[in-house]
């Protein structure tokens, strides 16, 4: 019979070996951040979250006003990975077939053949997703969730890795179709992109105020390295106390009174179990980028806002008090004890 001390030593040895392996395999992703950083000024959090989505096999919803380099950041990330990339500009007249493909009749052969759409790519930029009607959004989100697309009578799997990064403009309402809450839940992270600082704006001015842009991003990693990194992310150790902390954070969005949080009148619906899964994966991916073979409570706190903000639906009373889902999540993070 193995003693508890032997088991603990075995765990420590495994975590140490995993950490050494992660240090090696996380290096291309640090280079990728550096490569994209040569083009994008600031927006370190956005670029970091894009890598979290890539490593955690989860899709991203990026929200910010026009001109904040959302599209450029995603395009640069795609160039830094030696893989296929499609930018899809969503418009009100877009059809599902424009996205996933359709059956085309060939008179010479007297038969229908499948014409695959642009969604069959490793990285997808869904630009201004809220400008497309519900049918198109559903076609995209089905591919995101099921990792497959049905055309005619046949089902086709998506490429691996498959990552959707969708952008939306929070200020333009005319001609937009806001994503329903059930569809928002399909996104692993919702990232809010803010304005650059004064120093960053000066750097942007010096770097970009030219009639011809000469920047170029060199590929520094490939899909097989991403697949290997994901295998390591799955192996990252997460202590039972940290798991309990994640579950407490999520359940507190549904039952705040259980945790003696006086915010139940602000929450209409809490986060789903998908939030628990995604927060765990995002925390593991964050540990990977920090060259660690184990998850800390700080990893969880760092990722919680981006994982939960679009899953917590606030009440009309909260809106009347100018409260947002971010305020609710921050209140929970401040209240739940950190292990």
C-alpha positions as CSV (number, residue, x, y, z in Angstrom):
1,X,0.0,0.0,0.0
2,X,1.4,3.4,-1.0
3,X,1.7,6.0,1.8
4,X,0.3,9.5,1.4
5,X,3.8,11.0,1.5
6,X,4.9,8.8,-1.4
7,X,1.8,9.9,-3.4
8,X,2.6,13.6,-2.7
9,X,6.2,13.1,-3.8
10,X,5.1,11.4,-6.9
11,X,2.7,14.4,-7.7
12,X,5.5,16.9,-7.1
13,X,7.9,15.0,-9.4
14,X,5.2,14.7,-12.1
15,X,4.4,18.5,-11.9
16,X,8.1,19.4,-12.0
17,X,8.6,17.2,-15.1
18,X,5.5,18.7,-16.7
19,X,6.7,22.3,-15.9
20,X,10.0,21.6,-17.6
21,X,8.2,20.3,-20.7
22,X,5.9,23.3,-20.7
23,X,8.8,25.7,-20.6
24,X,10.0,24.3,-23.9
25,X,6.6,24.1,-25.7
26,X,5.4,27.5,-24.5
27,X,8.4,29.3,-26.0
28,X,6.8,29.5,-29.6
29,X,3.8,31.2,-28.1
30,X,5.9,33.8,-26.3
31,X,7.6,34.4,-29.7
32,X,4.2,34.7,-31.3
33,X,3.2,37.4,-28.8
34,X,6.5,39.2,-29.5
35,X,6.0,39.0,-33.3
36,X,2.4,40.3,-33.1
37,X,3.6,43.0,-30.7
38,X,5.9,44.4,-33.5
39,X,2.7,45.5,-35.3
40,X,0.1,46.0,-32.6
41,X,0.9,48.7,-30.1
42,X,-0.5,48.0,-26.6
43,X,-3.5,45.6,-26.5
44,X,-1.4,43.1,-24.6
45,X,-4.4,41.7,-22.8
46,X,-6.2,41.1,-26.1
47,X,-3.3,39.3,-27.6
48,X,-2.9,37.2,-24.4
49,X,-6.6,36.2,-24.5
50,X,-6.3,35.2,-28.1
51,X,-3.6,32.7,-27.1
52,X,-5.7,31.5,-24.2
53,X,-8.5,30.7,-26.7
54,X,-6.1,29.0,-29.0
55,X,-4.6,26.8,-26.3
56,X,-8.0,26.2,-24.5
57,X,-9.8,25.3,-27.7
58,X,-12.4,27.9,-27.2
59,X,-13.8,30.8,-29.3
60,X,-13.5,34.5,-28.6
61,X,-15.9,37.4,-28.8
62,X,-14.1,40.7,-29.0
63,X,-16.0,43.9,-28.3
64,X,-14.8,47.4,-28.8
65,X,-15.4,50.6,-30.8
66,X,-14.0,50.9,-34.3
67,X,-10.4,51.6,-34.8
68,X,-8.9,49.7,-31.9
69,X,-7.0,47.2,-34.1
70,X,-9.3,44.2,-33.3
71,X,-9.3,43.0,-36.8
72,X,-5.6,43.7,-37.3
73,X,-4.7,41.8,-34.1
74,X,-6.5,38.7,-35.2
75,X,-5.1,38.9,-38.7
76,X,-1.5,39.3,-37.3
77,X,-2.1,36.3,-35.0
78,X,-3.1,34.2,-38.0
79,X,0.0,35.3,-39.9
80,X,2.2,34.3,-37.0
81,X,0.8,30.7,-37.2
82,X,1.7,28.7,-40.4
83,X,-1.9,27.9,-41.1
84,X,-5.0,28.8,-43.0
85,X,-7.0,31.9,-42.2
86,X,-10.3,33.4,-43.4
87,X,-11.7,36.8,-42.7
88,X,-15.5,36.9,-43.0
89,X,-17.1,40.3,-43.2
90,X,-20.6,39.9,-41.8
91,X,-23.3,41.9,-43.5
92,X,-27.2,42.0,-43.3
93,X,-27.5,40.3,-46.6
94,X,-25.2,37.4,-45.9
95,X,-26.7,33.9,-46.3
96,X,-25.7,30.7,-44.4
97,X,-24.6,29.2,-47.7
98,X,-22.1,32.0,-48.1
99,X,-20.5,30.8,-44.9
100,X,-20.7,27.0,-44.8
101,X,-21.0,26.3,-48.5
102,X,-23.7,24.6,-50.6
103,X,-24.5,21.9,-53.2
104,X,-23.7,23.0,-56.8
105,X,-25.3,21.2,-59.8
106,X,-22.9,20.2,-62.6
107,X,-24.9,19.7,-65.8
108,X,-22.0,17.8,-67.5
109,X,-22.0,15.1,-64.8
110,X,-25.8,15.4,-64.0
111,X,-25.0,15.4,-60.2
112,X,-24.6,17.8,-57.3
113,X,-21.2,18.4,-55.8
114,X,-20.3,20.0,-52.5
115,X,-18.8,23.5,-52.7
116,X,-17.3,24.1,-49.3
117,X,-17.5,27.6,-47.8
118,X,-14.8,29.8,-46.2
119,X,-15.6,28.5,-42.7
120,X,-13.4,25.4,-43.5
121,X,-10.2,27.0,-42.2
122,X,-8.2,26.8,-39.0
123,X,-8.6,30.4,-38.0
124,X,-11.8,32.4,-38.7
125,X,-12.3,36.1,-38.1
126,X,-16.0,36.8,-38.0
127,X,-15.9,40.6,-38.4
128,X,-18.9,42.4,-37.0
129,X,-20.8,39.3,-36.2
130,X,-23.8,41.2,-34.9
131,X,-24.4,42.7,-38.4
132,X,-25.5,39.3,-39.8
133,X,-29.0,37.9,-39.4
134,X,-29.9,35.1,-37.0
135,X,-29.7,32.3,-39.5
136,X,-26.1,33.1,-40.4
137,X,-25.1,33.5,-36.7
138,X,-26.7,30.1,-36.0
139,X,-24.8,28.5,-38.9
140,X,-21.5,29.8,-37.5
141,X,-22.3,29.0,-33.9
142,X,-23.3,25.4,-34.8
143,X,-19.9,24.9,-36.4
144,X,-18.3,26.4,-33.3
145,X,-20.1,24.1,-30.9
146,X,-20.4,20.8,-32.9
147,X,-17.1,21.2,-34.8
148,X,-18.8,20.1,-37.9
149,X,-21.0,21.4,-40.7
150,X,-23.8,19.6,-42.6
151,X,-24.2,20.3,-46.3
152,X,-26.9,18.3,-48.0
153,X,-26.9,14.8,-46.6
154,X,-23.3,14.8,-45.5
155,X,-21.5,16.0,-42.4
156,X,-18.0,17.4,-42.7
157,X,-15.7,17.9,-39.7
158,X,-13.9,21.2,-39.1
159,X,-10.2,21.5,-39.4
160,X,-8.1,21.1,-36.2
161,X,-7.3,23.5,-34.7
162,X,-10.5,25.4,-35.4
163,X,-10.8,28.8,-33.7
164,X,-13.4,31.5,-34.3
165,X,-12.6,35.1,-33.2
166,X,-15.7,37.3,-33.6
167,X,-15.7,41.0,-33.3
168,X,-18.7,43.3,-32.6
169,X,-19.2,47.0,-32.2
170,X,-21.0,48.0,-29.0
171,X,-22.2,51.5,-30.1
172,X,-23.8,50.8,-33.5
173,X,-27.4,49.6,-33.1
174,X,-29.0,50.3,-36.5
175,X,-28.8,47.3,-38.8
176,X,-27.5,44.9,-36.1
177,X,-28.8,41.7,-34.7
178,X,-27.5,41.2,-31.1
179,X,-26.4,37.7,-30.2
180,X,-29.0,35.8,-28.0
181,X,-27.7,34.8,-24.6
182,X,-27.7,31.1,-25.5
183,X,-25.4,31.8,-28.5
184,X,-23.2,34.1,-26.4
185,X,-22.6,31.1,-24.1
186,X,-20.8,29.3,-26.9
187,X,-17.9,31.8,-26.6
188,X,-15.2,30.8,-24.2
189,X,-14.2,34.4,-23.5
190,X,-15.7,37.9,-24.1
191,X,-12.9,40.5,-24.3
192,X,-13.6,44.2,-23.9
193,X,-11.1,46.2,-25.9
194,X,-10.4,49.7,-24.6
195,X,-8.7,52.8,-25.9
196,X,-4.8,53.0,-25.8
197,X,-3.0,55.1,-23.3
198,X,-1.5,58.5,-24.3
199,X,2.0,57.0,-24.6
200,X,0.7,54.1,-26.8
201,X,-1.3,56.6,-29.0
202,X,1.9,58.5,-29.6
203,X,3.7,55.3,-30.6
204,X,0.8,54.3,-32.9
205,X,1.1,57.8,-34.5
206,X,4.8,57.3,-35.2
207,X,4.4,53.8,-36.5
208,X,1.2,53.9,-38.5
209,X,0.9,57.5,-39.9
210,X,2.2,56.5,-43.3
211,X,0.4,56.1,-46.6
212,X,1.9,52.6,-47.1
213,X,2.1,50.1,-44.3
214,X,5.2,48.0,-44.4
215,X,4.8,45.7,-41.4
216,X,5.0,42.0,-41.8
217,X,4.5,39.2,-39.3
218,X,6.6,36.0,-39.7
219,X,5.2,32.6,-38.9
220,X,6.7,31.3,-35.7
221,X,4.5,28.3,-34.9
222,X,2.4,25.7,-36.7
223,X,-0.9,23.7,-36.0
224,X,1.0,20.6,-34.9
225,X,2.7,22.7,-32.1
226,X,-0.7,24.0,-31.1
227,X,-2.1,20.4,-30.8
228,X,0.9,19.3,-28.7
229,X,0.5,22.4,-26.5
230,X,-3.2,21.5,-25.9
231,X,-2.2,18.0,-24.8
232,X,0.1,19.6,-22.2
233,X,-2.7,22.0,-21.1
234,X,-4.9,19.0,-20.5
235,X,-2.2,17.5,-18.2
236,X,-1.7,20.6,-16.1
237,X,-2.4,19.9,-12.4
238,X,-5.3,21.6,-10.7
239,X,-5.7,21.2,-6.9
240,X,-9.0,20.2,-5.4
241,X,-9.1,23.6,-3.5
242,X,-8.7,25.5,-6.7
243,X,-11.5,23.4,-8.3
244,X,-13.7,24.2,-5.4
245,X,-12.9,27.9,-5.9
246,X,-13.9,27.8,-9.5
247,X,-17.2,26.0,-8.7
248,X,-17.9,28.5,-5.9
249,X,-17.4,31.5,-8.3
250,X,-19.8,30.1,-10.8
251,X,-22.5,29.0,-8.4
252,X,-22.3,32.4,-6.7
253,X,-23.6,33.9,-10.0
254,X,-26.7,31.7,-9.6
255,X,-27.1,31.6,-5.8
256,X,-25.5,34.7,-4.4
257,X,-27.5,34.5,-1.2
258,X,-25.9,31.1,-0.4
259,X,-22.6,33.0,-0.1
260,X,-24.1,35.9,1.8
261,X,-23.7,38.2,-1.2
262,X,-26.3,41.0,-1.3
263,X,-26.6,41.1,-5.1
264,X,-29.4,38.7,-5.8
265,X,-31.6,41.6,-7.0
266,X,-29.0,42.4,-9.7
267,X,-28.8,38.9,-11.3
268,X,-31.5,37.6,-13.6
269,X,-29.6,34.4,-14.7
270,X,-26.3,33.1,-13.6
271,X,-23.6,31.3,-15.5
272,X,-24.1,27.8,-16.9
273,X,-21.9,24.7,-16.3
274,X,-20.1,25.6,-19.5
275,X,-18.6,28.5,-17.6
276,X,-17.1,26.1,-15.0
277,X,-15.5,24.1,-17.8
278,X,-14.3,27.1,-19.7
279,X,-12.9,28.8,-16.6
280,X,-10.9,25.7,-15.8
281,X,-9.5,25.4,-19.3
282,X,-8.7,29.2,-19.5
283,X,-6.9,28.9,-16.1
284,X,-4.9,25.9,-17.3
285,X,-4.0,27.8,-20.6
286,X,-2.9,30.8,-18.5
287,X,-0.7,28.5,-16.4
288,X,0.8,27.1,-19.6
289,X,1.7,30.6,-20.9
290,X,3.3,31.3,-17.5
291,X,5.4,28.1,-17.9
292,X,3.8,26.3,-15.0
293,X,2.5,22.8,-14.7
294,X,-0.1,23.7,-12.1
295,X,-3.0,26.2,-11.7
296,X,-2.9,28.9,-9.1
297,X,-5.9,30.8,-7.7
298,X,-4.5,33.9,-9.4
299,X,-4.9,32.1,-12.8
300,X,-8.6,31.7,-12.0
301,X,-9.0,35.3,-10.8
302,X,-7.2,36.6,-13.9
303,X,-9.5,34.8,-16.3
304,X,-12.8,34.9,-14.4
305,X,-14.1,38.3,-15.7
306,X,-13.6,37.3,-19.4
307,X,-15.2,33.9,-18.9
308,X,-18.2,35.1,-16.8
309,X,-19.1,38.6,-18.0
310,X,-21.3,37.5,-21.0
311,X,-22.8,34.6,-19.1
312,X,-24.3,36.7,-16.2
313,X,-27.5,38.3,-17.2
314,X,-28.4,41.3,-15.0
315,X,-31.9,42.5,-14.1
316,X,-33.7,45.7,-15.1
317,X,-33.1,47.0,-11.6
318,X,-29.3,46.6,-12.1
319,X,-29.5,48.5,-15.4
320,X,-31.4,51.2,-13.7
321,X,-28.6,51.5,-11.1
322,X,-26.0,51.6,-14.0
323,X,-24.6,48.3,-12.9
324,X,-23.1,45.9,-15.4
325,X,-22.3,42.2,-15.4
326,X,-18.7,43.2,-14.9
327,X,-19.7,44.9,-11.6
328,X,-21.5,41.7,-10.5
329,X,-18.5,39.4,-11.3
330,X,-16.1,41.8,-9.6
331,X,-18.3,41.8,-6.4
332,X,-18.2,38.0,-6.4
333,X,-14.4,37.9,-6.9
334,X,-14.0,40.3,-4.0
335,X,-16.3,38.3,-1.7
336,X,-15.4,34.6,-2.4
337,X,-12.4,33.6,-0.2
338,X,-9.3,32.7,-2.2
339,X,-7.8,29.3,-1.3
